Amino acid sequence: MIQEYEGFLLTKEKYLQKMNLFTFKKIIYQGKFYKELKTTADDLSSDLYVVGGCLRDFIIGHPENIRDIDFASDQALKLARKFSKKIAAPFILLDEEEETGRVVIKSGKNKELSMDFSQIRGKTIFQDIYKRDFTINAMAIAFNDFFLDDELKLIDPLEGIRDIGNRSIKTVSDDSFTDDPLRMLRAFRFATTLNFTISLHTFELINLYKEKIIEVSGERIEAELFKMFDSDHSYRYLRQMDEAGLLEVIIPEIKKTVLWVHKFSVYKNLEKIISEEYKNIFPHCFDKVSDYIKGPYRKAMLKFALLLYGQSNSAENICRRLKMSNYKIDTIAKLIKFYPDFLKISYNKISVLKFFRKTGDDGIGILLISLAEGLMSEEKLRNILKIYLDEIKSMWENPRLISGDDLSGIFGLIPGPDFKKILQQIEEKQLEGIIKTRDEALRHIEENYVRCEAYKMHEH
């Protein structure tokens, strides 16, 4: 499709890019805070540019990503601090040495707009652009342009807009990965989240410099991995990361498993299941399964746990090496540790109850991974999930028939390991329908524990 626009013949792709930039200009021009920022920059006689990912995303046509906007300035911290005071918004110093800071603006209920300010690297914006990671991120627009009547002038010496049109990830220079080895992992993350292709030369550079990734802190590696795994389209790029040798350098333990190739097939199945297919597989409770899948970092943790299956002895060390939070470490460890237990589960309520006592809702994750493995029929998995969600979890969400206080207060039993056994047995009888009321639970304890203890004492 060809469009005529301002006297030029443009392809549909270029026409849409121009329209997207026009929309971007409109948003900036009409924004109250942006006008305050322009005034502040003018007061300081500061050179200010819009750069980075938000510019890329608008050209692509993702205006929803305006939650974060990046600026480059010759007076970054001074400008950011003065601007934050002017609009009474928090200022966060990100890196004093690199002269980067953030201003966080509340923009409605539970919404924030983050403005990141970085010092121009070099004497000009052009020198700054040539120090960036990929051509698709190496573009800029002078902030003043947003308030002029003219069309926005895109500063794009490396033709990043062309690579956006070609959906290609290319390094700015051959030194990109030696300047910051994390960029190798970011190449796969950008390719995953944007559904782009890593250029052949960039892929070869990753293969050449892959060992340098060990120079990067665990926190930075983990953040990029989890952003990648959180996507519904990471399988293809995980394979490419493996082919480049980067994955093995990050997690050398995983290649030692004999089923490594098989894991990719299971990973592909799992990604399909947790993106959309679960809705058809579990029609009676897809909303509850959805709530679990959409929990914090859940997709990423499920995929990462799958990659570490067979590494139960080293999984925690791997997670700690990547500086994961205790929440992530505990969840991943649980998904790995109790997976064998799930494979032994029998189709009865007590067996299901005993399994989910150990796992909680993460038993749903184990169930989804087993589904991807193809080790249980969909019908059996549906029945297990139905027992858990409709009966067990419902029972747990209601007040318990009795508590530990009842055991000591009513019956005078001494707290100890037997308390847990008694309470769990009441729970099991309740699930089976043998005990339905508090009175029945109290009677069961009286007959089976209190009298028994009294008899033992009489015998002695």
C-alpha positions in Angstrom: 0.0 0.0 0.0 1.3 3.5 -0.9 0.2 6.7 0.6 0.9 10.3 -0.4 1.9 12.4 2.5 3.2 16.0 2.4 4.3 15.6 -1.2 6.2 12.4 -0.7 5.3 8.9 -1.7 5.6 6.7 1.4 5.2 3.0 2.0 2.5 2.1 4.5 5.2 1.3 7.1 6.8 4.8 6.8 3.4 6.5 6.7 2.5 4.8 10.0 5.8 5.7 11.5 5.1 9.4 10.7 1.6 9.1 12.1 3.0 7.5 15.3 5.5 10.4 15.8 2.7 12.9 15.2 0.7 11.2 18.0 3.8 11.3 20.2 4.2 15.0 19.6 0.6 15.6 20.4 0.9 13.8 23.7 4.0 15.8 24.7 2.6 19.1 23.5 -0.7 18.7 25.4 0.9 17.4 28.6 1.0 19.8 31.5 4.2 18.3 33.1 6.0 18.4 29.8 5.4 22.1 29.4 6.8 22.6 32.9 9.9 20.6 31.9 10.4 22.7 28.8 10.3 25.9 30.9 12.7 24.4 33.4 15.1 23.4 30.6 14.9 26.9 29.0 15.6 28.5 32.4 18.8 26.5 32.6 19.6 26.9 28.9 19.9 23.1 28.8 20.1 21.0 25.7 17.4 18.3 26.2 16.5 15.3 24.0 13.9 12.5 24.1 15.9 9.3 23.5 15.7 5.5 24.0 12.9 3.0 24.3 9.9 5.3 24.5 10.9 6.9 21.2 11.4 3.4 19.7 8.0 2.2 21.0 6.1 5.2 19.6 7.6 4.7 16.2 6.7 1.0 16.3 3.2 2.0 17.4 3.1 1.1 21.1 1.9 4.3 22.8 0.9 2.4 25.9 4.6 2.3 26.8 4.6 6.0 27.6 4.8 5.0 31.3 8.5 5.5 31.0 10.2 8.2 29.0 14.0 8.8 28.7 15.8 12.1 28.3 19.4 13.0 27.6 20.6 16.4 28.8 23.9 18.3 29.2 22.7 19.1 32.8 20.8 16.0 33.6 20.8 15.9 37.4 20.5 19.7 37.9 17.5 19.7 35.5 15.9 16.7 37.0 16.2 18.1 40.6 14.9 21.5 39.6 12.0 20.0 37.6 11.0 17.7 40.5 10.8 20.6 42.9 8.8 22.6 40.5 6.1 20.0 40.1 6.4 18.6 43.7 7.3 15.1 42.5 9.8 12.7 44.0 13.4 12.7 42.6 15.4 9.5 42.8 19.2 9.5 42.2 19.9 6.4 40.1 23.6 6.7 39.6 25.7 9.7 40.7 28.8 8.7 38.8 26.9 8.2 35.6 24.7 11.3 36.4 21.3 9.7 36.0 18.2 10.4 38.0 14.5 9.8 37.9 11.4 11.9 38.5 8.2 9.9 39.3 4.9 11.5 38.6 1.6 10.2 39.8 -0.8 10.2 36.8 -4.1 8.9 38.1 -5.1 6.0 40.4 -2.3 3.5 40.7 -0.5 5.0 37.7 2.9 6.5 37.5 5.0 8.2 34.8 8.7 7.7 35.2 11.0 10.3 33.6 14.6 9.2 33.5 17.3 11.8 32.9 20.8 10.9 31.8 23.9 13.0 31.1 24.7 13.2 27.4 27.8 11.0 26.9 30.2 13.1 24.9 30.0 16.7 23.8 27.0 16.3 21.5 23.9 14.2 21.1 25.5 12.5 18.1 28.4 11.3 20.2 25.9 10.0 22.8 24.0 8.1 20.1 27.1 6.3 19.0 27.6 5.0 22.5 24.2 3.4 22.7 23.5 -0.3 22.5 21.3 -1.0 19.4 20.4 1.1 16.4 16.7 0.9 17.3 17.5 2.7 20.5 20.0 5.1 19.0 17.6 7.9 18.0 16.8 11.2 19.5 14.4 14.2 19.1 15.2 17.6 20.5 12.6 18.3 23.2 12.0 21.8 21.8 10.8 20.3 18.5 7.6 19.0 20.3 6.5 22.6 20.8 7.2 23.9 17.3 4.7 23.9 14.4 7.1 22.0 12.2 7.3 18.2 11.8 9.4 16.4 14.4 13.0 16.0 13.2 14.3 12.6 14.1 18.0 12.5 14.8 18.9 9.1 13.4 22.5 8.8 12.0 22.5 5.0 12.3 19.1 4.5 10.5 17.5 2.9 13.5 14.1 3.7 12.0 15.0 1.5 9.0 15.9 -1.3 11.3 12.6 -0.9 13.1 10.9 -1.2 9.8 12.9 -4.4 9.1 12.3 -5.6 12.7 16.0 -6.1 13.2 18.3 -5.9 16.2 21.7 -4.5 15.3 24.5 -3.3 17.5 25.6 0.3 17.2 29.2 -0.8 16.9 31.4 -3.9 17.3 32.4 -2.6 20.7 28.8 -2.6 22.1 29.2 -5.9 24.0 32.6 -5.2 25.4 31.4 -1.8 26.6 28.6 -3.5 28.5 28.3 -7.3 28.2 24.7 -7.3 29.5 23.7 -5.9 26.1 24.1 -9.5 24.7 21.3 -10.6 26.9 19.3 -7.4 26.2 19.5 -8.3 22.5 17.5 -11.5 23.1 15.1 -9.7 25.5 14.4 -6.9 22.9 14.0 -9.5 20.2 11.5 -11.5 22.4 9.4 -8.5 23.6 9.3 -6.8 20.2 9.2 -10.0 18.1 12.3 -8.8 16.2 15.2 -10.8 14.6 18.8 -10.5 15.8 21.0 -9.7 12.8 23.5 -12.3 11.8 26.5 -10.0 12.6 25.1 -9.2 16.0 24.5 -12.9 16.7 28.1 -13.6 15.7 29.4 -10.9 18.1 27.3 -12.5 20.9 28.9 -15.8 20.2 32.4 -14.2 20.2 32.0 -12.3 23.5 29.6 -14.6 25.4 32.1 -15.4 28.1 32.2 -11.7 29.1 28.6 -12.0 30.5 30.2 -13.3 33.8 31.5 -9.8 34.4 27.9 -8.6 34.9 26.2 -8.7 38.3 23.6 -11.4 39.0 20.9 -8.8 39.6 21.2 -7.3 36.1 21.2 -10.7 34.5 18.2 -11.9 36.4 16.2 -8.8 35.5 16.8 -9.3 31.8 16.1 -13.0 31.9 12.8 -12.6 33.8 11.6 -9.8 31.4 12.3 -12.3 28.5 10.7 -15.3 30.2 7.6 -13.2 31.1 6.9 -12.8 27.3 4.6 -15.3 25.6 7.1 -15.7 22.7 10.4 -16.5 24.4 10.9 -20.1 23.2 12.4 -19.1 19.8 14.8 -16.7 21.3 15.8 -19.1 24.2 16.8 -21.6 21.5 18.9 -18.9 19.8 20.5 -17.9 23.1 21.5 -21.5 23.6 22.8 -21.8 20.0 24.9 -18.7 20.7 26.4 -20.3 23.8 25.2 -17.5 26.0 22.7 -19.5 28.1 25.3 -22.1 29.1 27.7 -19.4 30.3 25.0 -17.8 32.5 23.8 -21.2 33.9 26.5 -23.8 33.2 24.8 -26.4 35.3 21.8 -26.9 32.9 23.8 -28.4 30.1 24.8 -31.3 32.3 21.4 -32.8 32.2 20.8 -35.6 29.6 17.3 -34.3 28.9 18.4 -30.8 27.9 17.0 -31.1 24.3 13.8 -32.5 25.6 13.4 -29.5 27.9 13.1 -27.2 24.9 10.1 -29.1 23.6 8.5 -29.0 27.1 9.3 -25.3 27.4 7.5 -24.6 24.1 4.5 -26.5 25.2 4.5 -24.8 28.6 4.7 -21.3 27.0 1.6 -22.1 24.8 -0.3 -23.5 27.8 0.3 -20.5 30.1 -0.3 -17.9 27.4 -3.7 -19.0 26.1 -4.3 -22.7 25.9 -5.2 -23.2 29.6 -8.5 -21.4 28.9 -9.6 -24.3 26.7 -8.0 -27.0 28.8 -9.6 -25.9 32.1 -12.9 -24.3 31.0 -14.6 -24.7 34.4 -11.9 -22.7 36.3 -9.8 -20.9 33.7 -10.3 -17.6 35.6 -8.7 -19.0 38.8 -5.9 -20.5 36.8 -5.5 -17.2 35.1 -5.2 -15.5 38.5 -2.4 -17.8 39.4 -0.5 -17.4 36.0 -0.8 -13.6 36.2 0.7 -13.4 39.7 4.0 -11.6 40.2 6.8 -13.1 38.0 4.8 -16.3 37.7 5.3 -17.1 34.0 9.0 -16.4 34.4 9.4 -18.5 37.5 7.5 -21.5 35.9 9.8 -21.4 32.9 13.0 -20.9 34.9 12.0 -23.8 37.2 11.5 -26.0 34.2 15.0 -25.2 32.9 16.4 -26.2 36.3 14.5 -29.5 36.6 17.1 -32.2 37.3 19.1 -29.7 39.2 17.4 -30.0 42.6 20.7 -29.9 44.5 22.0 -26.8 42.7 18.8 -24.9 41.9 18.9 -22.7 45.0 22.6 -21.9 44.5 21.9 -20.9 40.9 19.0 -18.6 42.0 21.2 -17.1 44.8 24.0 -16.5 42.3 21.5 -14.5 40.2 20.6 -12.5 43.4 16.9 -13.5 43.2 14.6 -12.4 46.0 13.6 -14.9 48.6 10.1 -15.0 47.2 11.5 -16.2 43.8 13.9 -18.6 45.3 11.3 -20.2 47.5 8.8 -20.5 44.7 11.2 -22.0 42.2 12.5 -24.4 44.8 9.0 -25.5 45.6 8.1 -26.0 41.9 11.2 -28.3 41.5 11.1 -30.1 44.9 7.5 -31.3 44.8 7.2 -32.1 41.1 8.1 -35.8 41.7 5.4 -35.9 44.3 2.8 -34.7 41.8 3.7 -37.6 39.4 2.9 -40.0 42.2 -0.5 -38.5 43.1 -3.5 -40.8 43.0 -7.0 -39.7 42.1 -8.5 -39.4 45.5 -9.2 -36.4 47.6 -6.8 -37.2 50.5 -3.9 -37.7 48.1 -4.7 -34.3 46.4 -5.0 -32.6 49.8 -1.7 -33.9 51.0 0.0 -32.7 47.8 -1.4 -29.2 47.9 -0.7 -28.9 51.7 3.0 -28.9 50.7 2.7 -26.6 47.6 -0.3 -24.3 48.1 -1.2 -22.5 44.9 2.1 -23.4 43.3 0.7 -26.9 42.9 -1.2 -25.4 40.0 2.2 -24.4 38.5 3.5 -28.0 38.9 0.3 -29.2 37.3 0.8 -27.0 34.3 4.4 -28.1 33.9 3.3 -31.8 34.0 0.7 -31.0 31.4 3.5 -29.6 29.2 5.5 -32.8 29.8 2.5 -34.9 28.6 2.8 -37.2 31.6 -0.8 -37.0 32.7 -4.1 -36.9 30.7 -5.9 -33.6 30.6 -8.9 -35.3 32.1 -7.0 -36.4 35.2 -5.4 -33.0 35.6 -8.8 -31.3 35.3 -10.2 -33.6 38.1 -7.2 -32.9 40.4 -7.6 -29.2 39.8 -11.3 -29.3 40.4 -10.8 -31.1 43.8 -8.3 -28.5 44.8 -10.1 -25.3 43.7 -13.7 -26.4 44.4 -13.3 -28.3 47.6 -9.9 -28.0 49.3 -9.2 -24.3 48.7 -12.8 -23.5 49.5 -12.4 -25.4 52.8 -9.2 -23.5 53.6 -10.8 -20.1 52.8 -13.5 -20.7 55.4 -13.0 -20.7 59.2 -11.6 -24.1 60.4 -14.0 -26.2 62.5 -11.4 -26.4 65.3 -8.1 -24.8 66.1 -5.0 -25.5 68.2 -6.5 -23.3 70.9 -9.5 -25.7 71.1 -7.3 -28.6 71.6 -5.6 -27.0 74.6 -8.4 -24.9 75.9 -11.3 -27.4 75.7 -9.5 -30.7 76.0 -6.4 -29.7 78.0 -4.1 -31.3 75.4 -0.4 -30.2 75.6 0.8 -28.5 72.4 3.2 -30.6 70.4 3.7 -32.5 67.1 0.4 -34.3 67.7 -1.6 -31.1 67.3 -0.8 -30.9 63.6 -1.7 -34.5 63.1 -5.0 -34.1 64.9 -6.0 -30.9 63.0 -5.0 -32.5 59.6 -7.0 -35.6 60.4 -10.1 -33.4 61.1 -9.5 -31.6 57.8 -9.3 -34.9 56.0 -12.5 -36.2 57.6 -14.2 -32.9 56.6 -13.0 -33.2 53.0 -14.4 -36.8 52.9 -17.7 -35.6 54.3 -17.4 -37.7 57.4 -17.2 -34.6 59.6 -19.4 -31.6 58.7 -19.8 -29.5 61.8 -17.8 -28.2 64.7 -19.7 -30.4 67.2 -18.8 -33.5 65.1 -15.2 -32.5 65.0 -15.1 -32.0 68.8 -16.8 -35.4 69.3 -14.3 -37.1 67.0 -11.4 -35.6 69.1 -13.1 -36.6 72.4 -13.6 -40.2 71.2 -10.3 -40.8 69.3 -7.7 -38.7 71.2 -8.9 -37.6 74.7 -10.3 -40.9 75.8 -7.4 -42.7 74.3 -4.9 -40.5 76.2 -6.9 -41.0 79.4 -6.8 -44.8 78.9 -3.1 -44.7 78.4 -2.6 -42.8 81.6 -4.9 -45.2 83.5 -2.8 -48.2 82.2 0.4 -46.6 83.4 
